[in-house]
Amino acid sequence: MVDGVTKALLAALETVLETCAAGLLLALLVLVLSNVTLRYGFQTGFIGAEELGIWLHLALISLAAPLALRGPLAMRFELAVRALPPRLTAVTDVLADMVSVLTGLTLLFGSLAVIGRSTNMSAALGLPEWLRFAAIAAGGGLLLLVLILQRLTEGRGRGLLASLVLGCLAYGAITRIDLAGALPPSAALAVFAGLGLLVGAPLAHAFLAAASLAGMFGSSLPEPALVSTAVNGMSRFLLLAIPFFLLVGGLLTLSGAAERLVGFAASLVGHRRAGLAQTVLLTSVIFSGASGSSVANAAFGATTFQPQLVKNGYPPAQAGAIIAATSVLDNVIPPSIAFLLLAAATNLSVGSLLTGGFLAGGLMATCLCVAIHLSAGASAQGQPASTGARLAALGSALPAFGLGVIVVVGIRFGAVTPTEAAALAAFYTLVLAGLARPGLRALVMAFRRSALEAGAIGLLIGSAGPFAFLLAVDDVGQLLSSAIHSFGGSAWTVLLGLNLVLLVAGLVLDIGAAILLLGPILLPVAVAAGIDPIHFGVILVVNLMIHGLTPPLGMLVYVVSGVTHVPAAALFRAVLPYLAALLVALLILCIATLVL
C-alpha cells in the first residue's frame, strides 16, 4: 500500500515537473521569437527580454535537473561500479546518493543564505534579484524530494536513510572542520569530485558537492558565494540556444524530415562499398546541421540504422561502433552545442567557431569515410540511383536544409544572435512537425524531452563555475603554462602539450565539463604561443569530442549500447578503427594550424 502511494506521488511529481519545464521552454521560445519579430518588424523590442529569458532558463533548470537522477542524463561514470560485487555496489549506491544529498542541501541552504542578504533589484525587470535564487533553492529541495521518492519506490529505504545521514554529517562538517593548507582548494575539489565519480554520482552533483567540501580546505567560496558562482555560470543569454537546439533535433525526427535526410544520403552513396555504413556517415554530416547534439544523433542512428546494418551482414558491435563514431560530427559541424559552450566560457566569436567547425567536420568525415571503406568489408550493393531519383530525394529532404540557412548564415552575417537563430530554427522545425500532424501529445513529449536534457546540461554548466573559479584562484593556468613551456616555447611543442592535456582530461571529464573548465585555462596559453584562438578553439572541441568514443566515460558508446543492447565493452573494441581515423583528423588539423 505504502509503495503504491509512493509510486503514485513520484509519478505525479515527475509529470508536474516535466510539464512545467516544457511550459517554460515554450515560454522562452515565444519570448525570443516575439523579440525578434518586434525588432525586425517594428524596430522595437521588449525591455529586459534577455534578462527575463535568463531568469526563465534558470527556472527551467531548477525544475528539470532533479529529474535527471536516472538514465544517461545523470552522466554517471559507472564502469568501475559495474565491476564490483553486489555487496560493494550497495555501498557505492549509498555514497553516490550521499553526494546528491550534499548537493541538494548546498543548493537549498546556500540559495536561502543569498536570499537573506539580497537587497538588489533588477533594473530591467523591476523585480527583486532574490527571485533567481528562489528558483535554485526550489531546485535543491526538489532534488532531495525526488531522490527520496525514487529510492523508496525502489525498496532502498535503508540505503536512503544512510545516504541522508551521511550527507547531513558531511554538510555539517564543512564549517566545523578546518584543513586549510593541507591541500589547495582546487586540488581538494578535484579529489572529491573524482571520488564522487568513482562511486557513480551524477557528474554535476559530484562537482557541486566537491566544491562545497573544498570549504574545509580554505576555499574562497563560502556556500552563498558558491551558489552565486554557479548561478552566474548559468545566467548567460547565449546558453538559451542549447534547449532550442535540443528541441530542433527532437522536432526534426518527429516531422519525418530526418528520415527524408536518410533517403537523400542513401541515394548518393548507398550503392558504394559499405554503402549502408557510408549512408550512416553522410546522414550524420547532413543531420549535424540540424540537431547540434551528438547524443541526439547517436540515439537516432541507433534506432534507425542498427537493425538495417545488422540485417545487411554487419556484426552488431561494428554496426553500433559506426553509429557512435559518426555521431561525433554533430558537435563539430554547426550548429554545435560544444562551440556554444566554448564561446560562453571564453568569449570567442560564435560565428568564427562555427565556420571552423564546418572545415574540421568535413575533414573528420573524410577520415571516417576512408576508415569505413577499409574496415567494413562489405562489397558494393546495387546500382547507383538515377539522377531523377537523387533529385526527388533532394527535393524531399530540402526543407531540412533550411535549418542550415537559418542558423549558420544568420549567425555568420550577424542578422541574429546565436540564441535567436536557435529559436528561429526551433520554430521552423515546429512548423515542419505540425505539417506532419504527429498529434499534440507527441509535440508535448518533444518539448518535455528537450527541457529535461536542457536542465541536465544547464546544471552541469553551473557546477563547472565554482571549479573554474578555484582553478583560477590557485593559478592552475599559470602552473600548466609553465609545465608546457618547460618542454620548449615553440608553437609546435605548446600545441602538442595542450593536446596531450586535453587527451588525458577527456578520459575522465565529461565533454561539456572539460570545455567549460579547460577552455579558459588553455586558451591564453595557446594565444601566448602565437596560435590563432579560433583555430585552437576548434582543435579543443575536436579533441574532446573524440572522447565520446573512449573509455571510461565514452558517452556516445553508452548511448548506442543502451539503445541497441550491445555490450559497451564490445563497442569500445569495435570503435578502434574509427577512433584512429578521428585522431588522424586531429593531427591534420594541428599541422594545418601551425603551417597556414
C-alpha positions in Angstrom: 0.0 0.0 0.0 2.8 2.4 1.0 4.8 1.5 -2.1 1.8 2.2 -4.3 1.2 5.6 -2.7 4.9 6.5 -3.1 5.0 5.4 -6.7 1.8 7.5 -7.4 3.4 10.5 -5.7 6.6 10.2 -7.7 4.8 9.8 -11.0 2.6 12.8 -10.2 5.6 14.9 -9.2 7.6 13.9 -12.3 4.6 14.7 -14.6 4.1 18.1 -13.0 7.8 19.0 -13.2 8.1 17.8 -16.8 5.0 19.7 -17.8 6.1 22.9 -16.1 9.6 22.6 -17.6 8.1 22.1 -21.1 5.9 25.1 -20.5 8.9 27.2 -19.6 10.7 26.1 -22.7 7.7 27.1 -24.8 7.6 30.5 -23.0 11.3 31.0 -23.7 10.6 30.2 -27.4 7.7 32.7 -27.6 9.7 35.4 -25.8 12.7 35.2 -28.1 10.7 34.9 -31.3 8.5 37.8 -30.2 11.5 40.0 -29.6 13.0 39.1 -33.0 9.7 39.9 -34.7 9.4 43.3 -32.9 12.9 44.2 -33.7 12.7 43.5 -37.4 9.1 44.2 -38.0 8.6 47.3 -35.8 12.1 48.4 -34.9 11.4 47.9 -31.2 11.5 45.2 -28.6 10.8 44.1 -25.0 12.8 46.0 -22.4 14.6 43.3 -20.3 13.8 40.5 -22.7 17.3 39.0 -22.4 17.2 39.1 -18.6 13.7 37.6 -18.4 14.9 34.9 -20.7 17.8 34.1 -18.4 15.5 34.0 -15.3 13.1 31.7 -17.1 16.0 29.5 -18.1 17.2 29.3 -14.5 13.7 28.2 -13.5 13.7 25.6 -16.2 17.0 24.1 -15.0 15.7 24.1 -11.4 12.6 22.1 -12.3 14.1 19.8 -14.9 17.5 19.0 -13.3 16.1 17.0 -10.4 14.5 14.6 -12.8 18.0 13.7 -14.3 18.9 11.3 -11.4 18.2 8.3 -13.6 19.3 7.4 -17.1 22.0 8.8 -19.3 21.2 12.4 -18.4 22.7 11.8 -15.0 26.1 11.4 -16.8 27.3 8.9 -14.3 30.7 7.2 -14.5 29.5 3.6 -13.9 32.3 1.5 -15.4 34.1 1.0 -12.1 30.9 0.4 -10.2 29.7 -2.3 -12.6 32.9 -4.3 -12.0 32.2 -4.5 -8.2 30.4 -7.4 -6.5 26.8 -6.7 -5.4 27.7 -6.2 -1.8 30.1 -3.4 -2.6 27.7 -2.0 -5.2 25.2 -1.4 -2.4 27.9 0.7 -0.6 28.7 2.8 -3.7 25.0 3.4 -4.2 24.7 4.9 -0.7 27.8 7.0 -1.3 26.6 8.2 -4.6 23.3 9.3 -3.1 25.2 10.9 -0.3 26.8 13.2 -2.9 23.4 14.1 -4.3 22.1 14.8 -0.8 25.0 17.1 -0.1 24.3 18.8 -3.5 20.7 19.4 -2.7 21.5 20.8 0.8 24.1 23.1 -0.7 21.7 24.5 -3.4 18.9 24.8 -0.9 20.6 26.5 2.1 23.2 28.3 0.0 20.4 30.0 -2.0 18.4 30.8 1.1 21.5 32.5 2.5 21.8 34.6 -0.6 18.1 35.5 -0.5 18.5 36.6 3.2 21.3 39.1 2.2 19.9 40.2 -1.2 18.6 43.8 -1.4 19.2 44.4 -5.1 16.5 45.0 -7.8 16.7 44.1 -11.5 16.8 47.5 -13.3 15.4 46.0 -16.5 12.6 43.9 -14.9 11.9 45.9 -11.7 11.9 42.6 -9.8 14.0 41.7 -6.7 17.2 39.7 -7.6 16.4 37.1 -4.9 13.8 35.6 -7.2 16.6 34.0 -9.3 17.9 32.3 -6.2 14.5 31.3 -5.0 14.3 29.1 -8.1 17.6 27.5 -7.3 16.5 26.9 -3.7 13.4 25.2 -5.0 15.6 23.1 -7.3 17.7 21.9 -4.4 14.6 21.0 -2.4 13.1 19.2 -5.4 16.3 17.2 -5.9 16.1 15.9 -2.3 12.4 15.1 -2.7 12.8 13.3 -6.0 15.7 11.3 -4.6 13.8 10.2 -1.5 10.7 9.2 -3.5 12.8 7.3 -6.1 14.7 5.3 -3.5 11.5 4.4 -1.6 9.8 3.2 -4.8 12.9 1.0 -5.5 12.7 -0.5 -2.0 16.0 1.0 -0.9 14.8 2.7 2.3 17.8 1.6 4.5 20.3 2.8 1.9 18.4 6.1 1.6 18.5 6.6 5.4 22.2 6.0 5.4 22.7 8.5 2.5 20.7 11.2 4.2 22.6 10.8 7.5 26.0 10.8 5.8 25.0 13.7 3.6 23.9 15.8 6.6 27.0 14.9 8.5 29.2 15.9 5.6 27.3 19.2 5.2 27.7 20.0 8.9 31.4 19.1 8.9 32.2 21.7 6.2 32.0 24.7 8.6 33.3 22.8 11.6 36.5 21.2 10.2 39.5 23.3 9.2 42.0 21.7 7.0 43.3 24.9 5.3 46.8 24.4 4.0 46.5 20.6 3.7 45.6 20.8 0.0 45.0 23.7 -2.4 41.2 24.1 -2.5 41.1 23.4 -6.3 43.1 20.1 -5.7 40.7 19.2 -2.9 37.8 19.8 -5.2 39.3 17.7 -7.9 39.9 14.8 -5.4 36.4 14.9 -4.0 34.9 15.2 -7.5 36.9 12.2 -8.6 35.8 10.1 -5.7 32.2 11.1 -6.4 32.5 10.0 -10.0 34.1 6.7 -8.9 31.1 5.8 -6.7 28.7 6.6 -9.6 27.4 10.0 -8.5 25.9 12.2 -11.2 28.6 14.4 -12.8 27.1 17.8 -11.9 26.4 16.6 -8.3 30.0 15.4 -7.9 31.3 18.9 -8.9 28.9 20.8 -6.7 29.3 18.6 -3.7 33.1 18.7 -4.1 33.1 22.5 -4.3 31.1 22.5 -1.1 33.6 20.1 0.7 36.5 22.2 -0.5 35.4 24.8 2.1 37.2 22.6 4.7 40.4 23.4 2.8 40.2 27.1 2.9 38.2 27.7 -0.2 37.5 31.3 -1.1 33.9 30.3 -2.0 31.7 30.0 1.1 28.4 28.4 0.5 26.5 31.6 -0.6 29.4 32.6 -3.0 29.5 29.0 -4.3 25.8 29.1 -5.2 26.2 32.7 -6.7 29.1 31.5 -8.9 27.1 28.5 -10.1 24.1 30.7 -10.9 26.2 33.3 -12.7 27.6 30.5 -14.8 24.1 29.6 -15.9 23.0 33.2 -16.3 24.0 33.9 -19.9 21.6 34.6 -22.7 23.8 32.6 -25.1 23.0 29.4 -23.2 19.3 29.6 -24.1 20.4 28.4 -27.5 21.0 24.9 -26.0 17.4 24.0 -25.2 16.3 25.4 -28.6 18.8 23.3 -30.5 17.8 20.2 -28.5 14.2 20.9 -29.4 15.3 21.2 -33.1 16.6 17.6 -33.0 13.5 16.2 -31.4 11.1 18.0 -33.8 13.1 17.2 -36.8 12.7 13.5 -36.1 9.0 14.0 -35.3 8.4 15.8 -38.6 9.8 12.9 -40.7 12.4 15.2 -42.1 15.2 13.1 -40.5 14.0 10.0 -42.4 14.0 12.0 -45.7 17.6 13.1 -45.0 18.5 9.4 -44.7 16.8 8.7 -48.0 18.8 11.5 -49.7 22.1 10.2 -48.2 21.3 6.7 -49.4 20.6 7.9 -53.0 24.1 9.4 -53.1 26.3 6.7 -51.5 24.1 3.7 -50.8 25.4 1.8 -53.8 29.1 2.1 -52.9 31.3 -0.4 -51.0 29.9 -0.5 -47.4 27.1 1.7 -48.9 24.8 1.4 -45.9 27.6 2.4 -43.5 28.5 5.3 -45.7 24.9 6.3 -45.7 25.1 6.4 -41.9 28.1 8.7 -42.2 26.5 11.0 -44.7 23.3 11.2 -42.8 25.3 12.3 -39.7 27.0 15.0 -41.8 23.6 16.3 -43.0 21.8 15.8 -39.7 24.6 17.7 -37.9 23.4 20.9 -39.4 20.0 20.3 -37.8 20.5 18.9 -34.3 23.7 20.2 -32.9 23.7 17.3 -30.4 25.9 14.2 -30.8 23.8 12.4 -28.2 20.6 13.1 -30.1 22.2 11.8 -33.4 23.6 8.7 -31.6 20.1 7.8 -30.3 18.5 8.5 -33.7 21.1 6.5 -35.5 21.0 3.5 -33.1 17.2 3.4 -33.5 17.1 3.9 -37.3 20.3 2.2 -38.7 21.3 -0.5 -36.2 18.7 -3.1 -37.4 19.3 -2.4 -41.0 23.1 -2.7 -40.7 22.8 -6.0 -38.8 20.3 -7.2 -41.4 22.8 -6.5 -44.1 25.6 -8.5 -42.5 27.4 -6.1 -40.2 28.2 -7.6 -36.8 26.2 -5.8 -34.1 29.2 -4.4 -32.4 30.6 -3.0 -35.6 27.2 -1.5 -36.6 27.0 0.2 -33.2 30.6 1.4 -33.5 29.9 3.0 -36.9 26.9 4.8 -35.5 28.7 6.1 -32.4 31.8 7.2 -34.4 29.8 9.2 -37.0 27.7 10.8 -34.2 30.9 12.7 -33.1 30.3 15.0 -36.1 27.2 16.6 -34.6 29.0 18.7 -32.1 31.6 19.8 -34.6 29.6 20.6 -37.7 27.3 23.6 -37.0 25.1 24.2 -35.2 27.2 22.9 -32.3 26.3 23.0 -28.6 30.0 22.3 -27.9 31.0 25.5 -29.7 28.3 27.4 -27.8 29.7 26.2 -24.5 33.2 27.2 -25.6 32.1 30.7 -26.7 30.3 31.2 -23.4 33.4 30.1 -21.4 36.0 32.1 -23.4 34.1 34.9 -25.3 35.3 33.7 -28.6 33.2 34.6 -31.7 30.5 32.0 -32.2 30.3 32.7 -35.9 34.0 32.2 -36.4 34.0 29.0 -34.4 31.1 27.6 -36.4 32.9 28.4 -39.7 35.9 26.5 -38.3 33.6 23.7 -37.3 32.5 23.3 -41.0 36.1 22.7 -42.1 37.0 20.4 -39.2 33.8 18.4 -39.6 34.5 17.9 -43.3 38.0 16.6 -42.6 36.7 14.3 -39.9 34.0 12.9 -42.2 36.6 12.3 -44.9 38.8 10.3 -42.5 35.8 8.3 -41.2 34.8 7.6 -44.8 38.2 6.1 -45.5 38.1 4.1 -42.3 34.7 2.7 -43.1 35.7 1.8 -46.6 38.7 -0.1 -45.3 37.2 -1.8 -42.3 33.6 -2.6 -43.1 34.4 -5.3 -45.6 31.1 -5.1 -47.5 31.0 -5.1 -51.3 29.1 -2.6 -53.4 25.4 -3.0 -53.1 23.1 -2.5 -56.1 23.2 0.1 -58.8 23.7 3.9 -58.4 20.5 5.8 -58.1 19.4 7.7 -61.2 19.7 11.4 -61.5 15.9 11.7 -61.3 15.8 9.6 -58.1 18.5 11.7 -56.5 16.7 14.9 -57.4 13.5 13.6 -56.0 15.3 12.6 -52.8 16.9 16.0 -52.6 13.5 17.7 -53.1 12.0 15.6 -50.3 14.9 16.5 -47.9 15.1 20.1 -49.0 13.0 21.5 -46.1 15.5 20.2 -43.6 18.4 22.1 -45.3 16.6 25.3 -44.5 17.9 25.0 -40.9 21.5 25.5 -42.2 20.5 28.8 -43.8 18.7 30.0 -40.7 21.4 29.0 -38.2 24.8 29.3 -39.9 24.1 32.2 -42.3 22.0 34.1 -39.7 24.8 33.9 -37.1 27.8 34.4 -39.5 26.4 37.5 -41.1 25.2 39.0 -37.8 21.5 39.1 -38.7 20.6 37.3 -35.5 22.3 36.2 -32.3 23.0 32.5 -31.8 20.1 32.3 -29.3 17.8 33.9 -31.8 19.0 31.7 -34.6 18.3 28.7 -32.4 14.8 29.9 -31.6 14.1 30.5 -35.3 15.4 27.0 -36.1 13.1 25.6 -33.4 10.1 27.4 -34.8 11.0 26.3 -38.3 11.1 22.6 -37.2 7.9 23.1 -35.1 6.2 24.2 -38.3 7.6 21.1 -40.2 6.4 18.9 -37.4 3.0 20.5 -37.4 2.6 19.8 -41.1 3.3 16.2 -40.4 0.4 16.1 -37.9 2.0 13.9 -35.3 -0.6 14.9 -32.7 -0.4 17.2 -29.7 0.8 14.5 -27.3 3.9 13.8 -29.5 4.7 17.6 -29.7 4.4 17.9 -25.9 6.7 14.9 -25.4 9.3 16.5 -27.7 9.2 19.7 -25.5 9.4 17.6 -22.3 12.4 15.6 -23.5 14.2 18.8 -24.7 13.5 20.5 -21.4 14.9 17.6 -19.4 18.0 17.4 -21.4 18.5 21.2 -21.2 18.0 21.0 -17.4 20.7 18.4 -17.0 23.2 20.3 -19.3 22.4 23.6 -17.5 23.1 22.2 -14.1 26.4 20.8 -15.4 27.3 24.3 -16.7 26.6 25.8 -13.3 28.5 23.1 -11.5 31.6 23.9 -13.5 31.6 27.5 -12.4 33.0 27.0 -8.8 35.6 24.6 -10.1 36.8 27.1 -12.8 36.9 29.9 -10.2 39.0 27.9 -7.8 41.3 26.8 -10.6 41.8 30.5 -11.4 42.4 31.5 -7.7 45.0 28.7 -7.3 46.7 29.9 -10.6 46.4 26.5 -12.2 46.5 28.1 -15.6 50.0 29.6 -14.9 51.3 26.3 -13.5 50.0 24.4 -16.5 51.5 27.0 -18.8 54.9 26.8 -17.1 54.8 22.9 -17.3 54.1 23.0 -21.0 56.7 25.7 -21.8 59.3 23.7 -19.9 59.4 21.4 -22.9 60.1 24.3 -25.2 58.3 27.5 -26.0 57.6 27.0 -29.7 54.1 26.8 -31.1 54.7 23.1 -32.0 55.6 22.0 -28.5 52.9 24.1 -26.9 50.2 22.7 -29.2 51.5 19.2 -28.6 51.4 19.7 -24.8 47.9 21.2 -24.9 46.6 18.3 -27.0 48.1 15.8 -24.5 46.4 17.6 -21.6 43.1 17.5 -23.5 43.5 13.9 -24.4 44.2 12.9 -20.8 41.5 15.2 -19.3 38.9 13.9 -21.8 39.3 10.4 -20.4 37.9 11.4 -17.0 35.8 14.5 -17.7 32.5 14.9 -19.4 32.9 16.8 -22.7 30.8 19.7 -21.6 32.6 20.0 -18.3 36.0 19.7 -19.9 35.2 22.6 -22.3 33.9 24.8 -19.5 36.9 24.1 -17.2 39.8 23.8 -19.6 38.8 26.4 -22.3 39.5 29.5 -20.2 42.7 28.0 -18.8 44.3 26.6 -22.0 43.2 29.3 -24.5 45.6 32.0 -23.0 48.5 29.5 -23.2 47.8 28.9 -26.9 47.5 32.6 -27.7 50.7 33.3 -25.9 52.5 30.8 -28.1 51.2 32.5 -31.3 48.4 30.1 -32.0 45.2 31.5 -33.5 42.5 31.4 -30.8 39.7 30.3 -33.2 41.9 27.6 -34.6 42.8 26.4 -31.1 39.1 26.5 -30.1 38.2 24.2 -33.0 41.1 21.8 -32.1 39.9 21.8 -28.4 36.4 20.8 -29.4 37.5 18.2 -31.9 40.0 16.7 -29.3 37.4 16.5 -26.6 34.6 15.2 -28.9 36.8 12.2 -29.8 36.4 11.2 -26.1 32.7 10.4 -26.8 34.2 7.1 -28.0 36.9 6.4 -25.4 36.5 4.6 -22.1 35.8 5.1 -19.2 33.2 7.7 -20.0 32.5 7.3 -23.7 29.0 8.9 -23.6 28.2 8.1 -27.3 29.2 4.5 -26.9 27.0 4.2 -23.8 24.0 5.8 -25.6 24.3 3.4 -28.5 24.8 0.5 -26.1 21.6 1.5 -24.2 19.5 1.6 -27.3 20.9 -1.4 -29.1 21.7 -3.6 -26.0 25.1 -4.4 -27.4 27.6 -4.5 -24.5 29.6 -1.3 -24.2 32.9 -3.3 -23.9 32.3 -4.8 -27.3 31.5 -1.4 -28.8 34.7 0.1 -27.3 36.7 -2.7 -29.1 34.8 -2.3 -32.4 35.2 1.5 -32.5 39.0 1.4 -32.5 39.5 1.9 -36.3 37.2 4.9 -36.4 38.8 6.3 -33.3 42.2 6.1 -35.1 40.7 7.9 -38.1 39.5 10.7 -35.9 42.9 11.0 -34.3 44.4 11.3 -37.8 42.0 14.1 -38.5 43.1 15.9 -35.2 46.7 15.6 -36.3 46.0 17.1 -39.7 44.1 20.0 -38.0 47.1 20.7 -35.8 49.5 20.6 -38.6 47.3 22.9 -40.7 47.0 25.3 -37.8 50.8 25.6 -37.5 51.6 25.7 -41.2 48.9 28.0 -42.6 
